[in-house]
């Protein structure tokens, strides 16, 4: 039996296992509106939210009623490219992408607070112990994959599930002409061992007792919760050697 109550706040790693993080959806849109002044529209009838860059070249759309579960999209015009993220993709990773969009159009305000990675996909994979096999990168636990096929219309695809289990599926895709550094930004914030915070009930059910997931308390930790989680990560790594 799990030692957590549904309302408990917990830290979860690896990030790809943690689920969406429903209570933090505003992190992907709020900085664009409040820090960079991007105009936004909210269709109350449908719940759809659109945020656009001042020059009209970039659009971020959120639609929780999308029939195929594609809650998020980022689209650019001239040249056209699009990134899409489904419902259970971790919000911290989506926000890492949306928050650097102003830098793509030359707005470097807050760059010291919102850095854009300079690492390549291969460097990120090696740093975080993802396995490489031709054009596929696989997470250490085998649940998450990045397929990189330059000849395809959508050359970057992230896919995730836990043993094909209910509510653990999510995917992210980036079409041709998407700046590769934006894909690397997504990958860097996905592959990192830094945990994300969730309410325990929001962690996918099949992950809650999964050996591959590390879940530690936020409020009941004897030391700083992130220090406690890091120690648990180290202890686990030592035990598995």
N, C-alpha and C positions, 0 to 999 in steps of 0.2 A: 504493500500500500504506500501511496505517496505521503510525504510528511508535510505537504503544503495544503493550505486551505485555498478555495477558489479565488478569494479576494487578495491573497498575499502578493506582494510585489517581489519579483525575482529577477535575477540576472541570468541570461541564457547565452551559451555559445555551443556550437558554431552558429553564426548569425543566420545562415540559410535555413536552419531548423526552427527558428523562433516564431514564425508566422508574421502577420502583417504589422501588428502594433497599432490597432485601431484607434487607440486613444491619443495617438500622436500624428494623425494625418496632416494636421496644420503645419507640421515642420517642413513639408514639401512645398507649400505655397506661401506661408506667412512671410518668410524672409524676402521673397520676390516683391511682395506688396509693401511691406513695412520698411525694409532696408533700401530697396532699389526703386520703389515707386512705380512698379508695373501695374497697369490698370487691370481690374478683374471684373468678371460678370458672373452672377449667380442666378441660374434659372430655378426658381423655387419649385415650380411644378415638377420638374424632372430631377432636381438635385444636382444638376451638372454645374461645375465651376470651371471657368476658363480664365487663365491669366496670360496676358500677351506682353511682349517686349514693347517699349516705346516706339521702336522703329518698325514694328509690325512684321518682323522676320521670324520670331519664335513664339510658339504657343504651348502652354501647358494645360491639359484638359484632365479633369477628374470626373468620373461618372460611375458611381457605385451601382447603377442599374444596367450596366452594359450586359447584353444578353450572353456574351461569351466570357464574361468575367474580366475583361480588360479594363481595369479601373483607371489606369493612368496612361496618358500618351504625351509625348513631347514631339512637336513637329516644327521643322524649319523649312523656309521657302527660299529658293534661288541660292544654292541648289536645294532640291527637296530631299529631306531625310526624315525618318521617324523612328522613335523609340517607344516601345509599348511594354507595360508591366501589368501582370495579372494580380488578382485580389490578395493573395497570400505572400507576395513579394515583400520583404522587410522594408518598412517605411524609411528606416535610417539610410538604406542604400539608395532608394529612390530620391530622398532628400539630398543626398550627396551629389546626385546628378543635377537636380533642378536648381540647387543653390549656386552652382558654378556657371549656369547658363549666361549670366551677364558678362562673364569674362570672355565668352565666345564672340561677343559683339563689341568688345573693347571697353567695357565698364569694369575697371579694376578697383573700384571702391570695395573695401572690406576683404581684399584678397588675403590679408594676413590672418583673418578670422576664418576664411572659407578657402583653403588652399586647393588647387587643382593638381592632381598627381602628375609627376613627370616620369613615373616608372612605366615600362612596357608590360604587356600582358605576361610575357614569359618571366620577367623579373618578379612580378606580383605572385605568379604561380610558384616560383622557386622559393620565395621568401616565406610563403605560407604553406608549403609542403603539398601543394596540389600536384597531381601526377599528370604528365604530358604524354600523349600517344598520338603522333601525327598532328591533326588539327583539333584534338579534343583535350581539354583540361578537366580533371576530375578531382573533387574535394577528397581529403584524406579518408572520410567515412564512406565515400562512394555514392552519396545521395544527390549531389549537385554536379552538373556538367556544363561546361562552356564549349560549344562547338564553333569553330572558326573555319569558315569555308569562303574564301575571298571571291570565288567565281559565282556564288549565289546572290540572288537579289537581296536576301537578308543574311549577310555573312557572319553575324554574331548572334548566337542564340544560347541563352541560359535556360536550363531545364532542371527542375527539382521535384522529387517526391521521396517519400519514405516507404519503401516496399510497395509502391503503387497504392498507398493507403489514402483513404478519404481525408480531405481537407489538408493534405500535405503537399498537393500539387501547386506549383507556380512556375511561371516562365517569364522571361524578359527577352526582347529582341531589338536589334538595331539594324536598320537598312543600310544599303550602299550610301556612301557619301557622309554618313555619320562620322564626325571626327573621332579617330581612334582613341584620342586621349579622354573622350567622354566615356567610351566603353571601358577604358582602363580605370576611370574614376569609379564607375559602378563596381568593377571587379575588385579594386583595392578595398573598398568599404564593405564588400561582401565577404572576401576571403580573410580579412583580419581576424585575429583571435580575440579582439576586444569585444566583450559581451554587450548585449542590448537588454534594456529593461522591459519587462512585461508584467501585466497582471497574470497570475498563474492560469486562470481560466482561459486566457487568450492564447496560451501556448497550445498548438495543435494536440489533440488528445493522444495520438500515436507517438508524439514526441515526449510527453510528460514523464514517461517511465522508460524512455529509450536510452540504452547504454551509451550511444554516441553523443547524446546531448548532456551538457553539464549545466545544471540548474542550481543556483545558490540563492540564499535569502538576501533581501535588501535591508530590512529593518531588524532582523534578529542576529545579524552578523556581529561578532565580538569586536571586530576591527572595521575599518573602512570597507564597505561592501565590494568595491572593485579589487582591493588588496586581498580580501578573503577569496574572491573568485580566482584571482591570479595564482594564489597559493594552491587552490584546489586543482587548477589546470596543471601546475607543476607536479603536484603529487600524482595526478593521473598519468602524466607523461612518464614519470619515473616508474610507476607500477606496470606500465605496458611495455617497458623495455625488456 
